[in-house]
């Protein structure tokens, strides 16, 4: 019982929260409810008119009165038809408006969340939240709530007309209701859990499909198609079984409702027929009651269907609000500093960082300074913490201890927009999107002109290949730029960084995945881009950073050595010298 109360309390909270998105359309909903009530009345008045026609006009042969009743019946039918058309359009219209707002809110929230959130949540699960979970609310928000109210009033009108005609027959007709209520409550408890499980399985299925389509080349390379097929079949079976459980409950519930409706009809015919034979009930009343009993169970079925819709919607909304309620671990200050013109001086002071409390420290007491206009290189073995420094500088994660300063201002005192607008970032993994080359460079920034894009492209040696593409800068890229070579994709990322004219340029293994010819182009592009800017270069190939003003050598989260290339090379037994000799030996062996 306490668990049921908790569930009901949680449901009421979810409904109140959904109302926030529903609120702008509340008066349209009120109008739709009025239309629904009108349709409910017109639908339930017809058996009463039939009773009047039989008892008051047909029985005495009053043709004029009968024509008038037929006219009223036709008017009720036509009125209900017109109202239902109008009501359907209005409810679907504002329902889609609510979904539009909710989907925007979820996407906006996902965009604002810290990077660590995406480390823990599979992409497929987030796709499910913004697509199928929100779509599951469609029927409820479009016409479910309004029709539930309409069904309730339809039941009220039916009971009213039945009681007016015969309270005895009304009691006989509703004798089966206790059984129906018991079945409904049983169904309610079972189907809620089943729908929650269905949503979980859909998320698992989406995650698996998304991951394996993205990594299909690897699956095929290592001949793991059969194994992945087995894993997919297992997840798909769980998804099917979750759906079958809901089908099982429906397969019991719907026939039970049908049987109870038929039982109610039989009771009315038995009792009402006997009363009609004894002239205690008119034939018109009996005929009207048979129609009302048939009508009475339709809204009950409708309410059961809407309850099914409500449970599915609440299961989905629970997951949607879990995303919307996710606290952002990178919190912006309420009173950000306005730094004015940034020169690009960066300072780390005794910085410590770990991703989770139960993990060891990734960055340990790191301190260094990059002066304005300086080229700073960061090297070290895999896992040394090089890329983590960049993530901390851009506030993708917040440090546990110490300070990071930009022009002497703690980066936590700046708004994220202000902070990140000063950086240009090129990663090893080129992030391109579906759309034109121009849009991929500007990312939809209307303040950047085509002339600026072309100028930046020429500066980083990308204009030559872009103008050869069909449509040039209007050439439409496929997902992740699959129609371009690795080097071409990387050059477009360089153009993007260049066109935003950042004060600080960060290159994180930006040349490690390109061929030697493209690397030469990229090296020239980097030289132009870094001129007059503070630049931080994370490099695996030490040959690419020998001209750096200073090199930081990281090992297990600490800065072990610092200095220019020549000074570090001459340091006997130094980490940098060992790395350099190792790479030199690999080059010699390779040649």
C-alpha positions in Angstrom: 0.0 0.0 0.0 2.8 2.4 0.9 4.5 1.6 -2.4 1.2 2.4 -4.2 1.0 5.7 -2.4 4.6 6.5 -3.4 3.8 5.7 -7.1 0.7 7.8 -7.0 2.6 10.7 -5.5 5.3 10.4 -8.1 2.7 10.3 -10.8 1.0 13.5 -9.5 4.4 15.2 -9.5 5.1 14.1 -13.1 1.6 15.4 -14.2 2.2 18.7 -12.5 5.6 19.1 -14.2 4.1 18.2 -17.6 1.5 20.9 -17.0 4.3 23.5 -17.1 4.7 22.7 -20.9 1.0 22.4 -21.3 0.2 25.8 -19.7 0.6 28.0 -22.8 -2.2 26.0 -24.4 -4.5 25.7 -21.4 -7.3 27.9 -22.8 -7.3 25.9 -26.0 -7.6 22.8 -23.8 -10.6 24.3 -22.0 -12.2 25.0 -25.4 -11.5 21.4 -26.5 -13.0 20.1 -23.2 -16.2 22.2 -23.9 -16.4 20.7 -27.4 -15.8 17.2 -25.9 -18.7 17.7 -23.4 -20.9 18.8 -26.2 -20.0 15.8 -28.3 -20.6 13.5 -25.2 -24.0 15.0 -24.6 -25.1 14.7 -28.3 -23.8 11.1 -28.4 -25.8 10.1 -25.2 -29.0 11.9 -26.0 -29.7 9.8 -29.0 -31.0 6.7 -27.2 -33.2 9.0 -25.1 -34.6 10.4 -28.4 -35.1 6.8 -29.6 -37.1 6.0 -26.4 -39.3 9.1 -26.9 -39.9 8.2 -30.6 -41.0 4.7 -29.8 -43.1 5.4 -26.7 -44.6 8.8 -27.5 -44.9 8.8 -31.3 -44.6 5.4 -32.9 -46.9 3.8 -30.3 -49.7 6.3 -31.2 -48.9 6.7 -34.8 -47.9 10.4 -34.6 -46.1 11.0 -37.9 -45.4 14.7 -37.4 -43.9 14.1 -34.0 -41.8 11.2 -35.4 -40.4 13.4 -38.2 -39.4 16.0 -35.5 -37.6 13.3 -33.5 -35.8 12.1 -36.7 -34.8 15.7 -37.3 -33.3 16.0 -33.8 -31.5 12.6 -34.2 -30.0 13.8 -37.5 -29.0 17.1 -35.9 -27.3 15.2 -32.9 -25.4 13.0 -35.3 -24.3 15.9 -37.6 -23.4 18.1 -34.6 -21.3 15.3 -33.0 -19.5 14.7 -36.3 -18.6 18.4 -36.8 -17.5 18.8 -33.2 -15.3 15.7 -33.3 -13.5 17.0 -36.4 -12.9 20.4 -34.9 -11.9 18.9 -31.5 -9.5 16.4 -33.1 -7.7 19.1 -35.0 -7.4 21.4 -31.9 -6.2 18.7 -29.5 -3.6 17.4 -32.0 -2.4 21.0 -32.7 -1.7 22.0 -29.1 -0.4 18.5 -28.3 2.3 18.9 -31.0 3.0 22.3 -29.6 3.7 20.8 -26.1 5.9 18.1 -27.6 7.8 20.8 -29.6 8.5 22.8 -26.4 9.4 19.6 -24.4 11.8 18.3 -27.1 13.5 21.7 -27.3 14.0 21.7 -23.5 15.5 18.2 -23.4 17.9 19.0 -26.3 18.9 22.3 -24.7 19.5 20.5 -21.4 21.6 17.9 -23.0 23.7 20.6 -24.7 24.3 22.3 -21.4 25.4 19.3 -19.4 28.9 18.6 -18.4 31.1 16.2 -20.5 31.2 13.7 -17.6 27.4 13.1 -18.1 28.1 11.8 -21.7 30.9 9.6 -20.4 28.3 7.7 -18.3 25.2 7.8 -20.6 25.2 6.0 -23.9 24.3 8.1 -26.9 21.5 5.6 -27.9 19.8 6.2 -24.5 19.9 10.0 -25.0 18.5 9.6 -28.5 15.7 7.5 -27.0 14.9 10.3 -24.5 14.7 13.0 -27.3 12.7 10.9 -29.8 10.7 7.8 -28.8 10.2 8.8 -25.1 8.8 12.2 -26.1 6.8 10.6 -28.9 5.2 8.3 -26.3 3.7 11.5 -24.8 2.1 12.4 -28.1 -1.2 10.6 -27.7 -1.7 11.6 -24.1 -1.0 15.3 -24.8 -2.7 15.4 -28.1 -6.1 14.1 -27.1 -5.7 11.6 -24.2 -6.4 14.0 -21.4 -9.3 15.8 -23.1 -10.9 12.5 -24.2 -10.5 11.1 -20.7 -12.6 14.0 -19.4 -15.0 13.4 -22.3 -15.3 9.7 -21.4 -16.0 10.5 -17.7 -18.8 13.0 -18.7 -20.2 10.5 -21.2 -20.5 8.0 -18.4 -22.2 10.7 -16.2 -24.7 11.6 -19.0 -25.5 7.9 -19.6 -26.1 7.3 -15.9 -28.3 10.4 -15.7 -30.5 9.4 -18.7 -30.7 5.8 -17.4 -31.7 6.9 -13.9 -34.3 9.3 -15.3 -35.9 6.4 -17.3 -35.6 3.5 -14.7 -33.5 3.3 -11.5 -34.2 -0.4 -11.3 -32.8 -1.2 -14.7 -29.8 1.2 -14.0 -28.9 -0.9 -10.9 -29.1 -4.1 -12.9 -26.9 -2.6 -15.7 -24.1 -1.6 -13.3 -24.1 -4.7 -11.2 -20.9 -5.8 -12.9 -19.0 -2.6 -12.1 -17.3 -3.9 -8.9 -15.7 -6.7 -10.9 -14.6 -4.2 -13.6 -13.1 -1.9 -11.0 -11.2 -4.7 -9.4 -9.9 -5.9 -12.8 -8.9 -2.3 -13.7 -6.8 -1.8 -10.5 -5.1 -5.2 -11.0 -4.3 -4.1 -14.6 -3.1 -0.7 -13.4 -0.5 -2.2 -11.0 0.8 -4.8 -13.6 1.0 -2.6 -16.7 2.9 0.3 -15.1 5.9 -2.0 -14.2 5.7 -3.6 -17.7 5.8 -0.3 -19.5 8.8 0.9 -17.4 10.6 -2.3 -18.5 9.6 -1.7 -22.2 11.2 1.8 -22.1 14.4 0.4 -20.6 14.6 -2.2 -23.3 14.0 0.3 -26.1 16.9 2.4 -24.7 19.2 -0.6 -24.6 18.3 -1.6 -28.1 18.9 1.9 -29.4 22.3 2.2 -27.6 23.5 -1.1 -29.1 22.4 -0.3 -32.6 23.9 3.2 -32.5 27.2 1.9 -31.2 27.5 -0.9 -33.6 26.5 1.0 -36.7 29.2 3.6 -35.8 31.8 0.9 -35.3 30.7 -1.4 -38.1 34.1 -1.2 -39.9 35.8 -2.7 -36.7 33.2 -5.4 -36.4 33.7 -6.5 -40.0 37.4 -6.2 -39.8 37.7 -8.6 -36.9 34.9 -10.9 -38.3 32.7 -10.4 -35.2 29.4 -10.2 -37.1 28.1 -13.5 -35.8 29.0 -12.7 -32.2 27.4 -9.2 -32.4 24.4 -10.7 -34.0 24.0 -13.1 -31.0 24.3 -10.1 -28.6 21.7 -8.2 -30.6 19.4 -11.2 -30.6 19.7 -11.4 -26.8 18.9 -7.7 -26.4 16.1 -7.9 -29.0 14.7 -10.9 -27.2 14.5 -8.9 -23.9 12.8 -6.1 -25.8 10.3 -8.6 -27.3 9.6 -10.3 -23.9 9.0 -6.9 -22.2 6.4 -6.1 -24.9 4.9 -9.6 -24.6 4.4 -9.0 -20.9 2.2 -6.0 -21.6 0.4 -7.9 -24.3 -0.3 -10.7 -21.8 -2.0 -8.3 -19.4 -4.0 -6.7 -22.2 -5.0 -10.2 -23.5 -6.6 -10.8 -20.1 -8.0 -7.4 -19.5 -9.8 -6.6 -22.8 -11.7 -9.9 -23.1 -12.7 -9.5 -19.4 -14.2 -6.0 -20.2 -16.0 -7.5 -23.2 -17.4 -10.4 -21.2 -18.6 -8.0 -18.4 -20.2 -5.7 -21.0 -22.0 -8.7 -22.6 -23.1 -9.9 -19.1 -24.5 -6.4 -18.3 -26.4 -6.5 -21.6 -27.8 -9.9 -20.8 -28.9 -8.8 -17.4 -30.7 -5.8 -18.9 -32.4 -7.9 -21.5 -33.4 -10.6 -18.9 -34.7 -8.2 -16.3 -36.0 -5.5 -18.6 -37.7 -8.0 -20.9 -39.5 -9.5 -18.0 -40.6 -6.1 -16.8 -41.7 -5.2 -20.4 -43.9 -8.3 -20.6 -45.6 -7.2 -17.4 -46.0 -3.7 -18.8 -43.8 -2.3 -16.0 -41.3 -1.0 -18.5 -42.1 0.4 -21.9 -40.5 -1.1 -25.0 -38.9 2.3 -25.8 -37.2 2.3 -22.4 -35.9 -1.2 -22.9 -34.6 -0.4 -26.3 -32.9 2.8 -25.0 -31.3 0.8 -22.1 -29.9 -1.8 -24.5 -28.3 1.1 -26.4 -27.1 2.8 -23.2 -25.5 -0.4 -21.9 -23.6 -0.8 -25.2 -22.5 2.9 -25.0 -21.7 2.7 -21.2 -18.9 0.3 -21.7 -17.4 2.1 -24.7 -16.1 5.1 -22.5 -15.0 2.6 -19.9 -12.9 0.8 -22.6 -11.8 4.3 -23.7 -10.7 5.2 -20.1 -8.8 1.9 -19.9 -7.0 2.7 -23.2 -6.3 6.2 -22.0 -5.0 4.7 -18.7 -2.7 2.5 -20.8 -1.6 5.6 -22.7 -1.1 7.5 -19.4 1.1 4.7 -17.9 3.3 4.7 -21.0 3.5 8.5 -21.0 4.4 8.6 -17.3 7.0 5.9 -17.7 8.5 8.0 -20.6 8.1 11.4 -18.8 9.9 9.9 -15.7 13.0 9.3 -17.9 12.7 12.6 -19.6 12.6 14.5 -16.3 15.5 12.4 -15.1 17.5 14.1 -17.9 16.0 17.5 -17.2 16.8 17.1 -13.5 20.4 16.1 -14.0 22.5 18.6 -12.0 25.3 20.2 -14.0 28.6 19.6 -12.3 30.1 22.6 -14.1 28.2 25.5 -12.5 28.5 29.0 -13.9 29.0 31.9 -11.5 25.9 34.1 -11.0 28.0 37.3 -11.3 30.6 36.6 -14.1 33.5 38.9 -14.6 33.7 40.9 -17.8 37.5 40.6 -18.7 37.6 43.0 -21.6 40.3 42.2 -24.2 42.1 38.9 -23.5 45.8 38.7 -24.2 45.9 34.9 -23.7 48.1 34.3 -20.6 47.3 31.0 -19.0 48.3 29.8 -15.5 47.7 26.6 -13.7 48.3 26.8 -9.9 48.7 23.6 -7.9 45.9 21.9 -9.8 44.6 18.4 -8.7 41.9 16.5 -10.5 40.2 13.1 -10.6 37.1 12.1 -12.6 35.4 10.3 -9.7 35.9 10.0 -6.0 36.8 6.3 -6.2 39.5 6.9 -8.9 43.1 7.9 -8.5 44.2 11.4 -9.3 44.6 12.1 -13.0 46.3 15.5 -12.4 48.6 15.9 -9.4 49.7 19.4 -8.2 50.2 20.7 -11.7 51.6 24.3 -12.0 52.8 26.1 -15.2 52.3 29.3 -17.1 51.8 29.9 -20.8 52.6 33.6 -21.6 50.7 35.5 -24.2 51.8 34.6 -27.7 53.9 31.7 -26.4 53.9 28.2 -28.0 53.6 25.6 -25.3 53.9 21.9 -26.1 52.7 19.1 -23.9 54.1 15.6 -24.3 54.0 12.3 -22.4 52.9 8.7 -22.6 49.3 7.7 -23.1 47.3 8.3 -19.9 49.8 10.9 -18.6 47.0 13.5 -18.4 47.8 15.7 -21.4 44.3 15.9 -22.8 42.8 16.3 -19.3 44.7 19.6 -19.0 42.8 20.9 -22.0 39.4 19.6 -20.7 40.1 21.5 -17.4 41.2 24.7 -19.2 37.9 24.7 -21.2 35.9 23.8 -18.1 34.5 20.6 -19.5 35.3 19.4 -16.0 36.0 21.3 -12.8 39.2 20.9 -10.8 39.1 19.5 -7.2 41.9 21.7 -6.0 44.0 24.7 -7.1 43.3 27.5 -9.7 43.3 28.0 -13.4 43.7 31.6 -14.5 43.2 33.4 -17.8 44.9 36.7 -17.8 45.0 36.5 -14.0 41.2 35.8 -13.7 40.0 32.5 -12.3 38.2 30.8 -15.1 35.4 29.9 -12.7 34.7 33.7 -12.5 34.0 33.9 -16.2 30.8 32.7 -18.0 31.4 29.6 -20.0 30.5 31.5 -23.2 33.0 34.2 -22.5 35.7 31.6 -21.5 35.3 29.3 -24.5 34.9 32.1 -27.0 38.7 32.8 -26.5 39.7 29.3 -27.6 40.1 27.6 -30.9 40.3 23.8 -30.6 41.4 21.2 -33.2 41.2 17.5 -32.0 42.5 14.3 -33.4 38.9 13.2 -34.0 37.5 15.6 -36.5 34.0 16.6 -35.5 32.0 17.3 -38.7 28.2 17.3 -39.1 25.7 16.7 -41.9 25.4 19.9 -43.9 27.4 22.1 -46.2 31.1 22.7 -45.9 30.3 26.4 -45.2 28.0 25.5 -42.4 30.5 23.1 -40.9 33.1 25.9 -40.8 30.8 28.6 -39.4 28.6 26.3 -37.3 25.7 28.5 -38.3 27.2 31.8 -37.1 25.6 34.4 -39.4 28.2 37.0 -38.3 30.9 35.1 -40.3 30.8 36.0 -44.0 31.7 33.8 -46.9 34.6 36.1 -47.6 36.0 35.4 -44.1 35.6 31.7 -44.6 37.4 31.7 -48.0 40.2 33.8 -46.5 40.7 31.4 -43.6 40.6 28.5 -46.0 43.3 30.0 -48.1 45.4 30.6 -45.0 45.3 27.0 -43.9 45.7 25.6 -47.4 42.2 24.2 -47.6 40.7 26.4 -50.3 42.4 24.4 -53.1 40.6 21.1 -52.4 37.3 22.8 -51.3 36.8 24.7 -54.5 37.2 21.3 -56.4 34.2 19.8 -54.5 30.9 19.7 -56.4 29.3 22.9 -55.2 32.5 24.1 -53.6 31.6 25.6 -50.1 28.0 24.5 -50.6 29.0 20.8 -51.0 26.8 18.8 -48.6 28.8 16.5 -46.3 27.5 13.2 -45.2 27.4 12.3 -41.5 30.8 12.9 -39.9 32.2 14.1 -43.2 32.4 10.5 -44.5 32.7 11.7 -48.1 36.0 13.4 -47.5 39.5 12.0 -46.7 40.8 12.1 -43.2 43.2 14.9 -44.1 40.5 17.0 -45.8 38.2 16.6 -42.8 41.1 17.8 -40.5 41.8 20.8 -42.7 38.1 21.9 -42.5 38.4 21.7 -38.7 41.5 24.0 -39.0 39.5 26.4 -41.1 36.8 26.4 -38.4 39.3 27.2 -35.7 40.9 29.9 -37.8 37.7 31.7 -38.9 36.6 32.3 -35.2 39.9 34.2 -34.7 40.6 32.8 -31.2 43.1 34.3 -28.8 44.3 30.9 -27.7 44.8 27.9 -30.1 44.8 24.4 -28.8 45.9 21.5 -31.0 45.3 18.1 -29.4 47.1 15.4 -31.5 45.7 17.4 -34.5 48.1 15.9 -37.1 48.5 12.4 -35.8 45.8 10.9 -38.1 46.8 12.5 -41.4 49.2 11.4 -44.1 52.7 12.9 -44.6 51.6 15.2 -47.5 48.6 16.6 -45.6 50.8 16.9 -42.5 53.0 19.2 -44.4 50.0 21.4 -45.3 48.8 21.2 -41.8 52.2 22.2 -40.4 52.2 25.3 -42.6 48.6 26.1 -41.5 49.6 25.7 -37.9 52.5 28.0 -38.3 50.2 30.8 -39.7 47.5 30.1 -37.1 49.8 30.2 -34.1 51.4 33.5 -35.1 50.5 36.1 -32.5 48.4 33.6 -30.5 49.0 31.7 -27.3 49.2 28.1 -28.5 49.1 24.8 -26.7 50.0 21.8 -28.7 49.6 18.2 -27.5 51.7 16.0 -29.7 52.7 12.4 -30.0 55.2 13.0 -32.8 58.0 15.0 -31.1 59.3 16.1 -34.5 56.3 18.4 -34.8 57.0 20.4 -31.6 60.7 21.0 -31.7 60.2 24.7 -32.4 58.0 25.2 -29.2 59.0 27.9 -26.8 58.6 25.5 -24.0 57.8 21.8 -23.7 56.0 20.3 -20.6 56.8 16.6 -20.1 54.0 14.8 -18.2 54.2 11.5 -16.5 51.4 9.9 -14.4 49.6 13.2 -14.0 52.6 15.3 -13.0 54.9 17.7 -14.8 58.3 16.0 -14.5 60.3 18.2 -17.0 59.9 21.6 -18.6 62.1 23.5 -21.1 62.8 23.9 -24.8 63.6 20.9 -27.0 67.4 21.3 -27.1 67.6 21.6 -23.3 65.4 18.6 -22.7 67.3 16.5 -25.3 70.6 17.2 -23.5 69.2 16.1 -20.1 70.8 12.7 -19.3 68.3 10.1 -18.3 65.4 12.5 -18.8 61.9 11.3 -19.8 61.8 13.5 -22.9 65.1 12.2 -24.1 63.9 8.6 -23.7 60.8 9.4 -25.7 62.8 11.1 -28.4 65.3 8.2 -28.7 62.4 5.7 -28.8 60.7 7.5 -31.6 64.0 8.0 -33.4 64.7 4.3 -33.2 61.2 3.5 -34.5 61.9 5.8 -37.5 65.2 4.2 -38.2 63.7 0.7 -38.0 60.8 1.8 -40.2 63.2 3.2 -42.8 
